[in-house]
Amino acid sequence: MLAIVRACAVVGLEGRIIEVQVDFNPRAALPTFSIVGLPDSAVRESRERVRAAIKNSGLQFPNKSYVVNLSPADLPKYGPVYDLAIAVGVLAVTDQIPLNKIENALFLGELSLDGSIRHVQGVMSMVETAQNANMEAVYVPVEDAPQAAWCDRIAVIPTPTLGQLVEHLYNLKPLSPYTLSIEQLEQTVEFPDGWVDFSDIKGQEHTKRALEIAAAGNHNLIMSGPPGAGKSLLAHAIVGILPRLTHAEMLEVSRIYSVADLMPPDQAVKRLRPFRAPHHTTSQAGLVGGGTQPKPGEVTLAHRGVLFLDEINEFGTKVLEVMRQPIEDKVVTISRAKGSLTFPANFLLIGAHNPCPCGYYGDSLHPCDCTPSAIARYQSKLSGPILDRIDLHVDVPRVDYDKLMSSIKAESSEVVRDRVERARAIQTERFKGINGLFANSDMTVSDLELFCPLNDDAKQILMLSAKRMQLSARAYHRVLKLSRTIADLDACAQIQVQHVAEAVQYRPRR
């Protein structure tokens, strides 16, 4: 007898429907349980979990011959997500589950030996795949139901145990589909511990202005200054001025974190923009993704958020160079012999570094004891192509003691965020109906002429600045995008001379 149950695999960030075909031979002389279809060790071990779970749930496991085929057979299968589907298939071929109840449903979950169903990663991608395949229901572990229920066009049924699933399929004790409550849909955003308000940062008005521009147009920024000037503090404070995630962005980010199994247990979706700060010992695979089974790296985990590289000069040169393509194209492509996967990587890059090995080159109070060759060697760790992809270059000087002792409060993050969100609203309206354009930094060369009109004075100063500073074509376009964002903050439809002048001053001078 043959039964077909459907499960799902995650390839990159996308789901692939897997047919779990279970064949039962009650006349076999020797008891066997074989799983084929490129299973890894975790999938092969499901034989023992399924056998024990069925027996401990009070159900029958005839000790005969079973063959389980995971189709398509040329796609590698990883992890314990197929446990529940295999168990349902075994019960179906042994006449313990009605076949008509499993035809148009997806079964996801890892089995414990007592029959309880445990959490699996990537549930949002898998449920979305089932929804797009017009399936009627998906059975998921109880703790994964809040995540899965954000796909609202399919019945999501939280399933505590294998025994309760059998009772549900026989309509003895039906399980209710999970629906999100009003509180879950409208849950307020709470900033994480350690968040710093702009009003608590003394001085550094020039840097805070640069951070505001970066947040408004999603522009990359790098800060240089002596130790203790507040570079890391300022970078962490940007969390409070970033615009709130839209509903589409929230689901997009949540799907990435679901696949990476980094979703906090008390959250169904990510409501705050990601802030990733990897250590400088991070490998290339850790930064851009990779592995035998390619997983999202830090650039993808920072999608729609911030990637903060503190002490960016200490990162390996090869590690930084692999970021060229993600910074420019907003995606990262990982190629393997069996194919390639593309992950989204539209992030705001913030870098921070000291100007020299000792950190005090150019400092007004502390003398620098580095040799010119050491300074040049240290600064050359950031290559020209990487620096050319940074929109804002900011020097962060030492804060004067009188400012540190001052009781005067600066603008709060809430006030700055309001300006940022108004600028983003202008950009949303500007790019309405254009795929791939969300902020000014996303514009391509062909978009600049249409969306970046300059008055005559602005054209003149941009031309003079480009010649004097010997800007590359890429740097010229980035100045134009930056000018567009500064004009949006001023609610100007046309780019004025003061907007270009401010944008030009953020280019590196050496």
TIKOL-90931 format. One record per residue (C-alpha): residue number from 1; chain; x, z, y. Coordinates in nm, 2 decimals, m for minus. Layout:
N
ATOM num chaine     c1     c3     c2
ATOM NUM      A      X      Z      Y
...
//
This chain:
510
ATOM num chaine     c1     c3     c2
ATOM   1      A   0.00   0.00   0.00
ATOM   2      A   0.12  m0.08   0.35
ATOM   3      A   0.05   0.09   0.69
ATOM   4      A   0.17  m0.02   1.03
ATOM   5      A   0.21   0.24   1.31
ATOM   6      A   0.34   0.18   1.65
ATOM   7      A   0.62   0.37   1.83
ATOM   8      A   0.85   0.27   2.12
ATOM   9      A   1.22   0.23   2.19
ATOM  10      A   1.38   0.24   2.54
ATOM  11      A   1.63  m0.04   2.62
ATOM  12      A   1.79   0.03   2.95
ATOM  13      A   1.48   0.15   3.15
ATOM  14      A   1.23  m0.07   2.97
ATOM  15      A   1.02   0.01   2.67
ATOM  16      A   1.00  m0.21   2.35
ATOM  17      A   0.71  m0.16   2.11
ATOM  18      A   0.84  m0.08   1.76
ATOM  19      A   0.63  m0.15   1.45
ATOM  20      A   0.68   0.13   1.19
ATOM  21      A   0.59  m0.04   0.87
ATOM  22      A   0.55   0.21   0.58
ATOM  23      A   0.52   0.08   0.22
ATOM  24      A   0.42   0.32  m0.06
ATOM  25      A   0.47   0.26  m0.43
ATOM  26      A   0.30   0.52  m0.64
ATOM  27      A   0.42   0.37  m0.97
ATOM  28      A   0.79   0.40  m0.90
ATOM  29      A   0.99   0.57  m1.17
ATOM  30      A   1.22   0.75  m0.92
ATOM  31      A   1.13   0.91  m0.59
ATOM  32      A   1.30   0.74  m0.29
ATOM  33      A   1.26   0.74   0.09
ATOM  34      A   1.44   0.45   0.26
ATOM  35      A   1.45   0.37   0.63
ATOM  36      A   1.57   0.02   0.74
ATOM  37      A   1.58  m0.16   1.07
ATOM  38      A   1.92  m0.05   1.22
ATOM  39      A   1.85   0.32   1.24
ATOM  40      A   2.11   0.56   1.37
ATOM  41      A   2.19   0.90   1.21
ATOM  42      A   1.91   1.08   1.39
ATOM  43      A   1.65   0.82   1.27
ATOM  44      A   1.78   0.84   0.91
ATOM  45      A   1.76   1.22   0.91
ATOM  46      A   1.39   1.19   1.00
ATOM  47      A   1.32   1.16   0.63
ATOM  48      A   1.38   1.53   0.58
ATOM  49      A   1.19   1.63   0.89
ATOM  50      A   0.89   1.42   0.80
ATOM  51      A   0.89   1.55   0.44
ATOM  52      A   0.91   1.91   0.55
ATOM  53      A   0.66   1.87   0.84
ATOM  54      A   0.39   1.71   0.61
ATOM  55      A   0.42   1.98   0.35
ATOM  56      A   0.43   2.27   0.60
ATOM  57      A   0.12   2.13   0.77
ATOM  58      A  m0.08   2.18   0.45
ATOM  59      A  m0.08   1.81   0.37
ATOM  60      A   0.03   1.62   0.06
ATOM  61      A   0.36   1.44   0.02
ATOM  62      A   0.35   1.25  m0.31
ATOM  63      A   0.71   1.24  m0.45
ATOM  64      A   0.71   0.87  m0.51
ATOM  65      A   0.88   0.56  m0.34
ATOM  66      A   0.86   0.49   0.03
ATOM  67      A   1.02   0.22   0.24
ATOM  68      A   1.00   0.24   0.62
ATOM  69      A   1.09  m0.07   0.82
ATOM  70      A   1.14  m0.04   1.20
ATOM  71      A   1.06  m0.38   1.34
ATOM  72      A   1.21  m0.58   1.51
ATOM  73      A   1.50  m0.52   1.27
ATOM  74      A   1.77  m0.65   1.50
ATOM  75      A   1.72  m0.39   1.77
ATOM  76      A   1.92  m0.07   1.71
ATOM  77      A   1.70   0.25   1.69
ATOM  78      A   1.82   0.58   1.84
ATOM  79      A   1.69   0.93   1.84
ATOM  80      A   1.41   1.13   1.69
ATOM  81      A   1.13   0.96   1.88
ATOM  82      A   1.01   0.78   1.56
ATOM  83      A   0.94   1.10   1.36
ATOM  84      A   0.57   1.12   1.45
ATOM  85      A   0.50   0.75   1.38
ATOM  86      A   0.68   0.77   1.04
ATOM  87      A   0.48   1.08   0.94
ATOM  88      A   0.16   0.91   1.05
ATOM  89      A   0.25   0.61   0.84
ATOM  90      A   0.32   0.82   0.54
ATOM  91      A  m0.01   1.00   0.57
ATOM  92      A  m0.19   0.66   0.62
ATOM  93      A  m0.05   0.50   0.30
ATOM  94      A  m0.14   0.81   0.10
ATOM  95      A  m0.50   0.80   0.22
ATOM  96      A  m0.48   1.12   0.44
ATOM  97      A  m0.55   0.94   0.77
ATOM  98      A  m0.81   0.67   0.84
ATOM  99      A  m0.63   0.34   0.91
ATOM 100      A  m0.88   0.22   1.17
ATOM 101      A  m0.79   0.51   1.40
ATOM 102      A  m0.42   0.42   1.44
ATOM 103      A  m0.45   0.04   1.49
ATOM 104      A  m0.43   0.04   1.87
ATOM 105      A  m0.24   0.36   1.95
ATOM 106      A   0.12   0.46   2.02
ATOM 107      A   0.27   0.77   1.85
ATOM 108      A   0.57   0.95   2.02
ATOM 109      A   0.74   1.27   1.93
ATOM 110      A   1.01   1.46   1.73
ATOM 111      A   0.89   1.67   1.44
ATOM 112      A   0.99   2.02   1.37
ATOM 113      A   1.00   2.14   1.01
ATOM 114      A   0.68   2.34   1.07
ATOM 115      A   0.49   2.03   1.19
ATOM 116      A   0.50   2.10   1.56
ATOM 117      A   0.57   1.81   1.79
ATOM 118      A   0.86   1.83   2.03
ATOM 119      A   0.97   1.67   2.35
ATOM 120      A   1.13   1.32   2.36
ATOM 121      A   1.31   1.15   2.65
ATOM 122      A   1.19   0.84   2.83
ATOM 123      A   0.83   0.91   2.78
ATOM 124      A   0.73   0.75   3.11
ATOM 125      A   0.88   0.41   3.02
ATOM 126      A   0.72   0.42   2.68
ATOM 127      A   0.37   0.51   2.80
ATOM 128      A   0.40   0.24   3.07
ATOM 129      A   0.49  m0.01   2.80
ATOM 130      A   0.19   0.09   2.59
ATOM 131      A  m0.03   0.06   2.90
ATOM 132      A   0.09  m0.29   2.97
ATOM 133      A   0.03  m0.39   2.60
ATOM 134      A  m0.34  m0.29   2.65
ATOM 135      A  m0.32  m0.01   2.39
ATOM 136      A  m0.61   0.24   2.39
ATOM 137      A  m0.43   0.57   2.35
ATOM 138      A  m0.08   0.73   2.33
ATOM 139      A  m0.01   1.05   2.14
ATOM 140      A   0.27   1.25   2.30
ATOM 141      A   0.41   1.61   2.28
ATOM 142      A   0.22   1.86   2.49
ATOM 143      A   0.51   1.92   2.73
ATOM 144      A   0.55   1.55   2.80
ATOM 145      A   0.18   1.49   2.88
ATOM 146      A   0.21   1.56   3.26
ATOM 147      A   0.47   1.29   3.29
ATOM 148      A   0.28   1.05   3.07
ATOM 149      A  m0.05   1.10   3.25
ATOM 150      A   0.09   0.93   3.57
ATOM 151      A   0.02   0.61   3.38
ATOM 152      A  m0.35   0.63   3.45
ATOM 153      A  m0.49   0.33   3.27
ATOM 154      A  m0.44   0.46   2.91
ATOM 155      A  m0.57   0.77   2.73
ATOM 156      A  m0.28   1.02   2.70
ATOM 157      A  m0.35   1.27   2.42
ATOM 158      A  m0.12   1.58   2.41
ATOM 159      A  m0.06   1.66   2.04
ATOM 160      A   0.07   2.01   1.95
ATOM 161      A   0.11   1.97   1.58
ATOM 162      A   0.09   1.72   1.30
ATOM 163      A  m0.20   1.91   1.14
ATOM 164      A  m0.40   1.90   1.46
ATOM 165      A  m0.34   1.53   1.49
ATOM 166      A  m0.49   1.47   1.15
ATOM 167      A  m0.80   1.68   1.24
ATOM 168      A  m0.83   1.48   1.56
ATOM 169      A  m0.82   1.15   1.38
ATOM 170      A  m1.10   1.27   1.15
ATOM 171      A  m1.30   1.39   1.45
ATOM 172      A  m1.30   1.74   1.31
ATOM 173      A  m1.14   1.90   1.61
ATOM 174      A  m1.09   1.63   1.87
ATOM 175      A  m0.81   1.66   2.12
ATOM 176      A  m0.89   1.60   2.49
ATOM 177      A  m0.70   1.34   2.69
ATOM 178      A  m0.48   1.49   2.96
ATOM 179      A  m0.57   1.42   3.32
ATOM 180      A  m0.37   1.53   3.62
ATOM 181      A  m0.53   1.79   3.84
ATOM 182      A  m0.57   1.77   4.22
ATOM 183      A  m0.30   2.03   4.26
ATOM 184      A  m0.06   1.81   4.05
ATOM 185      A  m0.14   1.50   4.24
ATOM 186      A  m0.10   1.67   4.58
ATOM 187      A   0.17   1.91   4.50
ATOM 188      A   0.37   2.00   4.81
ATOM 189      A   0.74   1.91   4.83
ATOM 190      A   0.97   2.21   4.83
ATOM 191      A   1.33   2.16   4.94
ATOM 192      A   1.59   2.28   4.69
ATOM 193      A   1.80   2.60   4.72
ATOM 194      A   2.10   2.56   4.94
ATOM 195      A   1.93   2.31   5.18
ATOM 196      A   2.06   2.33   5.54
ATOM 197      A   1.85   2.26   5.85
ATOM 198      A   2.00   2.05   6.12
ATOM 199      A   1.92   2.33   6.37
ATOM 200      A   2.16   2.56   6.19
ATOM 201      A   2.46   2.33   6.23
ATOM 202      A   2.65   2.40   6.54
ATOM 203      A   2.80   2.11   6.73
ATOM 204      A   2.86   1.77   6.56
ATOM 205      A   2.59   1.60   6.76
ATOM 206      A   2.77   1.26   6.72
ATOM 207      A   2.77   1.30   6.34
ATOM 208      A   2.41   1.42   6.32
ATOM 209      A   2.31   1.11   6.52
ATOM 210      A   2.50   0.89   6.27
ATOM 211      A   2.32   1.07   5.98
ATOM 212      A   1.99   1.00   6.15
ATOM 213      A   2.06   0.63   6.18
ATOM 214      A   2.18   0.62   5.82
ATOM 215      A   1.86   0.78   5.69
ATOM 216      A   1.64   0.56   5.91
ATOM 217      A   1.79   0.23   5.78
ATOM 218      A   1.94   0.34   5.44
ATOM 219      A   2.29   0.26   5.57
ATOM 220      A   2.62   0.37   5.40
ATOM 221      A   2.83   0.62   5.59
ATOM 222      A   3.17   0.77   5.56
ATOM 223      A   3.30   1.08   5.74
ATOM 224      A   3.67   1.17   5.81
ATOM 225      A   3.79   1.50   5.94
ATOM 226      A   4.00   1.81   5.88
ATOM 227      A   3.91   2.07   5.62
ATOM 228      A   3.63   2.30   5.73
ATOM 229      A   3.49   2.07   6.00
ATOM 230      A   3.15   2.06   5.81
ATOM 231      A   3.15   1.72   5.64
ATOM 232      A   3.00   1.85   5.31
ATOM 233      A   2.75   2.07   5.50
ATOM 234      A   2.63   1.77   5.71
ATOM 235      A   2.60   1.55   5.40
ATOM 236      A   2.38   1.81   5.22
ATOM 237      A   2.17   1.85   5.53
ATOM 238      A   2.06   1.48   5.52
ATOM 239      A   1.82   1.58   5.24
ATOM 240      A   1.60   1.74   5.51
ATOM 241      A   1.57   1.42   5.73
ATOM 242      A   1.52   1.16   5.46
ATOM 243      A   1.17   1.00   5.46
ATOM 244      A   0.93   1.12   5.19
ATOM 245      A   0.91   0.91   4.88
ATOM 246      A   0.62   0.67   4.86
ATOM 247      A   0.40   0.68   4.55
ATOM 248      A   0.57   0.36   4.41
ATOM 249      A   0.92   0.50   4.48
ATOM 250      A   0.82   0.84   4.32
ATOM 251      A   0.72   0.67   3.99
ATOM 252      A   1.03   0.45   4.00
ATOM 253      A   1.27   0.74   4.04
ATOM 254      A   1.08   0.95   3.79
ATOM 255      A   1.11   0.68   3.52
ATOM 256      A   1.49   0.68   3.57
ATOM 257      A   1.51   1.06   3.53
ATOM 258      A   1.27   1.05   3.23
ATOM 259      A   1.50   0.80   3.05
ATOM 260      A   1.81   1.01   3.14
ATOM 261      A   1.62   1.33   3.02
ATOM 262      A   1.70   1.50   3.36
ATOM 263      A   1.34   1.57   3.47
ATOM 264      A   1.30   1.94   3.55
ATOM 265      A   1.07   2.11   3.30
ATOM 266      A   0.83   2.23   3.57
ATOM 267      A   0.79   1.89   3.73
ATOM 268      A   0.59   1.59   3.61
ATOM 269      A   0.75   1.36   3.87
ATOM 270      A   1.04   1.36   4.12
ATOM 271      A   0.89   1.43   4.46
ATOM 272      A   1.22   1.46   4.65
ATOM 273      A   1.47   1.18   4.70
ATOM 274      A   1.77   1.22   4.46
ATOM 275      A   2.09   1.37   4.59
ATOM 276      A   2.38   1.31   4.35
ATOM 277      A   2.73   1.45   4.42
ATOM 278      A   2.96   1.37   4.12
ATOM 279      A   3.30   1.52   4.09
ATOM 280      A   3.60   1.31   4.17
ATOM 281      A   3.71   1.32   3.80
ATOM 282      A   3.40   1.11   3.71
ATOM 283      A   3.48   0.81   3.49
ATOM 284      A   3.37   0.45   3.55
ATOM 285      A   3.09   0.48   3.29
ATOM 286      A   2.98   0.81   3.44
ATOM 287      A   2.95   0.65   3.79
ATOM 288      A   2.79   0.31   3.71
ATOM 289      A   2.66   0.37   3.36
ATOM 290      A   2.76   0.26   3.02
ATOM 291      A   2.83   0.38   2.67
ATOM 292      A   2.74   0.25   2.32
ATOM 293      A   2.38   0.29   2.41
ATOM 294      A   2.40   0.21   2.78
ATOM 295      A   2.26   0.49   3.00
ATOM 296      A   2.21   0.51   3.37
ATOM 297      A   2.51   0.63   3.57
ATOM 298      A   2.53   0.82   3.90
ATOM 299      A   2.46   0.51   4.11
ATOM 300      A   2.13   0.47   3.93
ATOM 301      A   2.04   0.84   3.93
ATOM 302      A   2.08   0.82   4.31
ATOM 303      A   1.84   0.52   4.34
ATOM 304      A   1.62   0.56   4.64
ATOM 305      A   1.83   0.87   4.74
ATOM 306      A   2.18   0.97   4.83
ATOM 307      A   2.51   0.93   4.64
ATOM 308      A   2.76   1.18   4.80
ATOM 309      A   3.13   1.13   4.71
ATOM 310      A   3.31   1.43   4.85
ATOM 311      A   3.69   1.38   4.87
ATOM 312      A   3.63   1.02   4.81
ATOM 313      A   4.00   0.94   4.83
ATOM 314      A   4.06   1.15   4.52
ATOM 315      A   3.84   0.92   4.31
ATOM 316      A   4.03   0.68   4.09
ATOM 317      A   4.09   0.34   4.26
ATOM 318      A   3.94   0.16   3.96
ATOM 319      A   3.64   0.39   3.97
ATOM 320      A   3.57   0.31   4.33
ATOM 321      A   3.62  m0.06   4.29
ATOM 322      A   3.34  m0.09   4.03
ATOM 323      A   3.10   0.02   4.31
ATOM 324      A   3.15  m0.31   4.50
ATOM 325      A   2.87  m0.49   4.33
ATOM 326      A   2.61  m0.20   4.33
ATOM 327      A   2.67  m0.14   4.70
ATOM 328      A   2.61  m0.51   4.79
ATOM 329      A   2.35  m0.62   4.53
ATOM 330      A   2.15  m0.29   4.49
ATOM 331      A   2.17  m0.32   4.11
ATOM 332      A   2.43  m0.26   3.85
ATOM 333      A   2.47  m0.49   3.55
ATOM 334      A   2.63  m0.36   3.23
ATOM 335      A   2.73  m0.63   2.98
ATOM 336      A   2.79  m0.58   2.61
ATOM 337      A   2.85  m0.82   2.32
ATOM 338      A   2.48  m0.80   2.23
ATOM 339      A   2.35  m0.86   2.58
ATOM 340      A   2.34  m0.71   2.93
ATOM 341      A   2.12  m0.45   3.10
ATOM 342      A   2.05  m0.42   3.47
ATOM 343      A   1.98  m0.09   3.63
ATOM 344      A   1.85  m0.04   3.99
ATOM 345      A   2.11   0.11   4.23
ATOM 346      A   1.96   0.11   4.58
ATOM 347      A   2.12   0.42   4.72
ATOM 348      A   2.26   0.56   5.05
ATOM 349      A   2.63   0.62   5.00
ATOM 350      A   2.79   0.90   5.19
ATOM 351      A   3.16   0.96   5.16
ATOM 352      A   3.38   1.24   5.30
ATOM 353      A   3.75   1.26   5.31
ATOM 354      A   4.05   1.41   5.49
ATOM 355      A   4.26   1.18   5.71
ATOM 356      A   4.58   1.27   5.52
ATOM 357      A   4.70   1.47   5.22
ATOM 358      A   4.73   1.80   5.42
ATOM 359      A   4.41   1.72   5.60
ATOM 360      A   4.52   1.78   5.96
ATOM 361      A   4.63   1.44   6.08
ATOM 362      A   4.50   1.40   6.44
ATOM 363      A   4.38   1.76   6.46
ATOM 364      A   4.41   1.92   6.80
ATOM 365      A   4.52   2.26   6.69
ATOM 366      A   4.68   2.24   6.34
ATOM 367      A   4.99   2.02   6.32
ATOM 368      A   5.01   1.77   6.04
ATOM 369      A   5.32   1.79   5.82
ATOM 370      A   5.27   1.46   5.63
ATOM 371      A   5.51   1.17   5.66
ATOM 372      A   5.38   0.84   5.79
ATOM 373      A   5.42   0.67   5.45
ATOM 374      A   5.22   0.95   5.28
ATOM 375      A   4.94   0.91   5.54
ATOM 376      A   4.93   0.54   5.49
ATOM 377      A   4.94   0.57   5.11
ATOM 378      A   4.66   0.83   5.12
ATOM 379      A   4.44   0.62   5.34
ATOM 380      A   4.50   0.30   5.14
ATOM 381      A   4.32   0.45   4.84
ATOM 382      A   4.00   0.32   5.00
ATOM 383      A   4.04  m0.06   4.98
ATOM 384      A   3.94  m0.30   5.26
ATOM 385      A   3.65  m0.45   5.06
ATOM 386      A   3.50  m0.10   5.00
ATOM 387      A   3.54   0.00   5.37
ATOM 388      A   3.39  m0.33   5.47
ATOM 389      A   3.07  m0.23   5.29
ATOM 390      A   3.03   0.09   5.48
ATOM 391      A   2.81   0.06   5.79
ATOM 392      A   2.90   0.38   5.97
ATOM 393      A   3.25   0.53   6.00
ATOM 394      A   3.24   0.87   6.17
ATOM 395      A   3.52   1.10   6.27
ATOM 396      A   3.42   1.47   6.23
ATOM 397      A   3.63   1.68   6.46
ATOM 398      A   3.70   2.06   6.45
ATOM 399      A   3.41   2.26   6.60
ATOM 400      A   3.50   2.46   6.91
ATOM 401      A   3.46   2.84   6.88
ATOM 402      A   3.23   2.86   7.18
ATOM 403      A   2.98   2.63   7.00
ATOM 404      A   3.01   2.83   6.68
ATOM 405      A   2.92   3.15   6.87
ATOM 406      A   2.64   2.99   7.07
ATOM 407      A   2.29   3.10   7.01
ATOM 408      A   2.14   2.77   7.13
ATOM 409      A   1.95   2.59   6.85
ATOM 410      A   1.97   2.22   6.81
ATOM 411      A   1.69   1.99   6.69
ATOM 412      A   1.54   2.09   6.36
ATOM 413      A   1.54   1.86   6.06
ATOM 414      A   1.16   1.83   6.08
ATOM 415      A   1.19   1.67   6.43
ATOM 416      A   1.46   1.43   6.32
ATOM 417      A   1.27   1.34   6.00
ATOM 418      A   0.96   1.25   6.21
ATOM 419      A   1.17   0.99   6.40
ATOM 420      A   1.32   0.86   6.08
ATOM 421      A   0.98   0.82   5.92
ATOM 422      A   0.85   0.63   6.23
ATOM 423      A   1.14   0.40   6.21
ATOM 424      A   1.08   0.35   5.83
ATOM 425      A   0.71   0.28   5.90
ATOM 426      A   0.82   0.00   6.14
ATOM 427      A   1.04  m0.15   5.86
ATOM 428      A   0.76  m0.12   5.60
ATOM 429      A   0.53  m0.31   5.83
ATOM 430      A   0.80  m0.57   5.90
ATOM 431      A   0.88  m0.63   5.54
ATOM 432      A   0.53  m0.62   5.41
ATOM 433      A   0.48  m0.87   5.13
ATOM 434      A   0.85  m0.94   5.09
ATOM 435      A   0.99  m0.84   4.75
ATOM 436      A   1.31  m0.64   4.75
ATOM 437      A   1.31  m0.54   5.12
ATOM 438      A   1.24  m0.18   5.18
ATOM 439      A   1.48  m0.09   5.46
ATOM 440      A   1.70  m0.27   5.71
ATOM 441      A   2.01  m0.24   5.49
ATOM 442      A   1.83  m0.45   5.22
ATOM 443      A   1.81  m0.76   5.45
ATOM 444      A   2.00  m1.07   5.33
ATOM 445      A   2.18  m1.31   5.56
ATOM 446      A   1.87  m1.54   5.57
ATOM 447      A   1.65  m1.25   5.69
ATOM 448      A   1.88  m1.16   5.98
ATOM 449      A   1.78  m1.45   6.20
ATOM 450      A   1.41  m1.38   6.15
ATOM 451      A   1.40  m1.01   6.19
ATOM 452      A   1.70  m0.94   6.42
ATOM 453      A   1.62  m1.11   6.76
ATOM 454      A   1.88  m1.02   7.03
ATOM 455      A   1.85  m1.06   7.41
ATOM 456      A   2.12  m1.26   7.59
ATOM 457      A   2.33  m0.95   7.69
ATOM 458      A   2.32  m0.81   7.33
ATOM 459      A   2.44  m1.15   7.20
ATOM 460      A   2.72  m1.15   7.44
ATOM 461      A   2.85  m0.80   7.36
ATOM 462      A   2.81  m0.87   6.99
ATOM 463      A   3.02  m1.19   7.01
ATOM 464      A   3.29  m1.02   7.22
ATOM 465      A   3.31  m0.72   6.98
ATOM 466      A   3.33  m0.94   6.67
ATOM 467      A   3.63  m1.13   6.82
ATOM 468      A   3.81  m0.82   6.96
ATOM 469      A   3.77  m0.62   6.64
ATOM 470      A   3.82  m0.92   6.41
ATOM 471      A   3.51  m0.84   6.21
ATOM 472      A   3.46  m1.02   5.88
ATOM 473      A   3.13  m1.20   5.82
ATOM 474      A   3.01  m0.91   5.61
ATOM 475      A   3.10  m0.66   5.88
ATOM 476      A   2.93  m0.87   6.15
ATOM 477      A   2.61  m0.88   5.94
ATOM 478      A   2.62  m0.50   5.89
ATOM 479      A   2.66  m0.44   6.27
ATOM 480      A   2.35  m0.66   6.31
ATOM 481      A   2.15  m0.46   6.06
ATOM 482      A   2.27  m0.13   6.21
ATOM 483      A   2.16  m0.25   6.56
ATOM 484      A   1.82  m0.33   6.41
ATOM 485      A   1.78   0.02   6.28
ATOM 486      A   1.89   0.18   6.62
ATOM 487      A   1.63  m0.04   6.79
ATOM 488      A   1.37   0.07   6.54
ATOM 489      A   1.45   0.44   6.63
ATOM 490      A   1.38   0.34   6.99
ATOM 491      A   1.07   0.14   6.89
ATOM 492      A   1.21  m0.18   7.04
ATOM 493      A   1.10  m0.51   6.90
ATOM 494      A   1.40  m0.69   7.04
ATOM 495      A   1.76  m0.56   7.00
ATOM 496      A   1.90  m0.46   7.33
ATOM 497      A   2.26  m0.43   7.46
ATOM 498      A   2.27  m0.05   7.41
ATOM 499      A   2.17  m0.08   7.05
ATOM 500      A   2.46  m0.32   6.97
ATOM 501      A   2.70  m0.11   7.17
ATOM 502      A   2.61   0.20   6.97
ATOM 503      A   2.63   0.01   6.64
ATOM 504      A   2.98  m0.14   6.72
ATOM 505      A   3.12   0.21   6.79
ATOM 506      A   3.06   0.30   6.42
ATOM 507      A   3.31   0.04   6.30
ATOM 508      A   3.66   0.17   6.20
ATOM 509      A   3.92   0.14   6.47
ATOM 510      A   4.22   0.12   6.24
//
